[in-house]
Amino acid sequence: MQGTNPRAARIAALIQRVIASNMESTLHDKRLKNVTITDVKVTNDLQLAKVYWTTISHTGNDEGERKRAQTALNQARGRLRTMVGAKAGLRLTPQLQFIFDEVPGEAHEIDDIIVAARRRDEELARMRANAQYAGEADPYRHDEDETEERLEHEDKDEYNEYDGDVVTVEELEDFDDDEDAVDGSDDDPVDPAELDPQSTIDGAQD
């Protein structure tokens, strides 16, 4: 059972630090130049330490490199255990088991997928920005255009409904002039005092 007590956790962290900082300088193995230690789990009885590792490139697809590194770690297991015991000062050093860590590679692949998706989105955005319509400048009708057109038709219909009664300003002015002419044809009432007395008598005799 993997360690869940504080002592197992402390020993696991100590083993990881010692192996990660001394593996390359101690072993001088080219097969391990890209190997990095990602985690260590120690069982509660402190008998076994599971050492998780991966490659710096996180490829996971190069099976040849992975197998060579795994072989090198297995061959150096005894030397690494001795080194851990000496540098960590442990009275009982756990057995080391090296396990390839799939998580960093999967996380790297997810990052690649996210980056590729963002690039596709950016490319689509540029294509939309540079796209030109084959027909009209904008073949799509908008609500505001339809509203404006409807109001314009309503104005025309209202004008046509009263078209027979609509007159221009000039026609109104001519109409006022004609009214003045008709009113001017009737003489203003004559004051009897201004009439010639003889004319008044003659008019009465007639």
C-alpha positions as CSV (number, residue, x, y, z in Angstrom):
1,M,0.0,0.0,0.0
2,Q,1.3,3.4,-0.9
3,G,2.4,5.7,1.9
4,T,-0.2,7.9,3.4
5,N,1.6,8.7,6.7
6,P,3.8,11.7,7.1
7,R,7.0,9.7,7.4
8,A,6.4,7.9,4.1
9,A,5.7,11.2,2.4
10,R,9.0,12.7,3.7
11,I,11.0,9.7,2.6
12,A,9.4,9.8,-0.8
13,A,10.3,13.5,-1.3
14,L,13.8,12.8,-0.1
15,I,14.3,9.9,-2.6
16,Q,13.0,12.0,-5.4
17,R,15.3,14.9,-4.6
18,V,18.4,12.7,-4.3
19,I,17.8,10.7,-7.5
20,A,16.8,13.7,-9.6
21,S,19.9,15.7,-8.6
22,N,22.5,12.9,-8.7
23,M,21.3,10.4,-11.3
24,E,23.1,11.9,-14.4
25,S,26.3,12.8,-12.6
26,T,26.6,9.4,-10.9
27,L,25.6,7.1,-13.7
28,H,27.0,8.9,-16.8
29,D,24.6,7.0,-19.0
30,K,23.6,8.7,-22.3
31,R,20.4,6.8,-22.3
32,L,19.3,8.8,-19.2
33,K,20.2,12.3,-20.5
34,N,16.5,13.2,-21.2
35,V,15.0,11.4,-18.2
36,T,13.4,13.4,-15.4
37,I,11.9,12.2,-12.1
38,T,8.3,13.3,-11.8
39,D,7.1,11.7,-8.5
40,V,7.9,9.1,-5.9
41,K,5.5,7.1,-3.8
42,V,6.6,5.1,-0.8
43,T,4.5,2.3,0.8
44,N,3.5,2.6,4.5
45,D,5.9,-0.2,5.5
46,L,8.7,1.8,3.8
47,Q,9.7,-1.3,1.9
48,L,9.1,-0.1,-1.7
49,A,9.5,3.2,-3.4
50,K,7.8,3.7,-6.8
51,V,9.8,6.2,-8.8
52,Y,7.9,7.8,-11.7
53,W,9.9,9.2,-14.6
54,T,9.4,10.6,-18.0
55,T,11.5,12.2,-20.8
56,I,12.0,16.0,-21.1
57,S,10.5,16.0,-24.5
58,H,7.3,14.3,-23.2
59,T,7.0,12.6,-26.6
60,G,6.0,9.1,-25.3
61,N,5.8,8.1,-29.0
62,D,9.5,7.2,-29.3
63,E,9.2,3.7,-27.9
64,G,12.9,3.1,-28.6
65,E,14.1,5.9,-26.4
66,R,11.6,5.0,-23.7
67,K,12.7,1.3,-23.7
68,R,16.4,2.3,-23.6
69,A,15.8,4.6,-20.7
70,Q,13.8,2.0,-18.8
71,T,16.5,-0.6,-19.3
72,A,19.2,1.8,-18.1
73,L,17.2,2.6,-14.9
74,N,16.6,-1.0,-14.1
75,Q,20.3,-1.8,-14.6
76,A,21.2,1.1,-12.3
77,R,18.6,0.3,-9.6
78,G,21.1,-1.1,-7.1
79,R,23.6,1.7,-7.5
80,L,20.8,4.3,-7.2
81,R,19.5,2.6,-4.0
82,T,22.9,2.7,-2.5
83,M,23.3,6.3,-3.4
84,V,19.9,7.2,-1.9
85,G,20.8,5.4,1.4
86,A,24.2,7.2,1.6
87,K,23.0,10.7,0.8
88,A,19.6,10.5,2.6
89,G,21.0,8.8,5.7
90,L,18.4,6.1,5.8
91,R,18.9,3.1,8.0
92,L,16.6,1.1,5.8
93,T,16.4,2.1,2.1
94,P,13.3,1.0,0.2
95,Q,13.5,-1.1,-2.9
96,L,13.3,1.1,-6.1
97,Q,10.7,0.4,-8.8
98,F,10.9,2.7,-11.9
99,I,7.6,3.4,-13.6
100,F,7.1,5.5,-16.8
101,D,4.8,8.4,-16.0
102,E,2.1,8.8,-18.7
103,V,0.5,11.9,-17.2
104,P,3.1,14.5,-18.5
105,G,2.9,13.2,-22.0
106,E,-0.9,13.2,-22.0
107,A,-0.9,16.8,-20.5
108,H,1.5,17.8,-23.3
109,E,-0.7,16.3,-25.9
110,I,-3.7,18.2,-24.5
111,D,-1.7,21.5,-24.6
112,D,-0.9,20.8,-28.3
113,I,-4.6,20.2,-29.0
114,I,-5.6,23.5,-27.3
115,V,-2.9,25.4,-29.2
116,A,-4.0,23.9,-32.5
117,A,-7.6,24.8,-31.8
118,R,-6.7,28.4,-31.0
119,R,-4.8,28.6,-34.2
120,R,-7.8,27.3,-36.2
121,D,-10.1,29.8,-34.5
122,E,-7.7,32.7,-35.3
123,E,-7.5,31.5,-38.9
124,L,-11.2,31.3,-39.2
125,A,-11.6,34.8,-37.7
126,R,-9.1,36.2,-40.3
127,M,-11.0,34.5,-43.1
128,R,-14.3,36.0,-42.0
129,A,-12.7,39.4,-41.7
130,N,-11.3,39.2,-45.2
131,A,-14.3,37.5,-46.8
132,Q,-16.3,39.5,-49.5
133,Y,-19.8,38.7,-50.6
134,A,-20.2,37.4,-54.1
135,G,-23.4,39.4,-54.9
136,E,-24.5,42.5,-53.1
137,A,-22.3,44.2,-50.5
138,D,-24.5,42.7,-47.8
139,P,-27.0,40.1,-49.1
140,Y,-28.6,39.8,-45.7
141,R,-31.5,42.0,-44.7
142,H,-31.5,43.6,-41.3
143,D,-34.4,44.4,-39.1
144,E,-33.7,48.1,-39.1
145,D,-33.7,48.1,-43.0
146,E,-37.1,46.4,-43.1
147,T,-38.5,48.9,-40.5
148,E,-37.3,51.9,-42.5
149,E,-38.7,50.5,-45.7
150,R,-42.1,49.8,-44.1
151,L,-42.3,53.3,-42.7
152,E,-41.4,54.7,-46.1
153,H,-44.2,52.7,-47.7
154,E,-46.7,53.9,-45.1
155,D,-45.8,57.5,-45.7
156,K,-46.3,57.1,-49.5
157,D,-49.7,55.4,-48.9
158,E,-50.8,58.2,-46.6
159,Y,-49.8,60.8,-49.2
160,N,-51.6,59.0,-52.0
161,E,-54.8,58.7,-49.9
162,Y,-55.0,62.5,-49.6
163,D,-53.4,63.3,-53.0
164,G,-56.6,64.9,-54.4
165,D,-56.7,67.5,-51.5
166,V,-53.0,68.4,-51.4
167,V,-52.1,71.8,-52.8
168,T,-48.8,73.6,-53.1
169,V,-47.8,76.9,-51.4
170,E,-48.0,78.7,-54.8
171,E,-51.5,77.4,-55.3
172,L,-52.5,78.7,-51.9
173,E,-51.1,82.2,-52.7
174,D,-52.9,82.3,-56.0
175,F,-56.1,81.3,-54.3
176,D,-55.7,84.2,-51.8
177,D,-55.1,86.7,-54.7
178,D,-58.4,85.5,-56.3
179,E,-60.2,86.0,-53.0
180,D,-58.9,89.5,-52.8
181,A,-60.0,90.3,-56.4
182,V,-63.5,89.1,-55.7
183,D,-63.8,91.1,-52.5
184,G,-62.5,94.2,-54.3
185,S,-65.3,94.1,-56.9
186,D,-67.9,95.1,-54.3
187,D,-67.7,98.9,-53.4
188,D,-67.5,99.8,-49.8
189,P,-70.8,101.3,-48.3
190,V,-71.1,105.1,-49.2
191,D,-71.7,107.6,-46.5
192,P,-75.0,109.5,-47.3
193,A,-73.4,112.7,-46.0
194,E,-70.8,112.5,-48.8
195,L,-73.4,112.3,-51.6
196,D,-74.4,115.4,-53.5
197,P,-77.8,116.6,-52.3
198,Q,-79.1,117.2,-55.8
199,S,-78.1,113.8,-56.9
200,T,-79.9,112.4,-53.9
201,I,-83.1,114.2,-54.8
202,D,-82.9,113.3,-58.4
203,G,-82.4,109.7,-57.4
204,A,-85.4,109.9,-55.2
205,Q,-87.6,111.3,-58.0
206,D,-86.6,108.6,-60.3
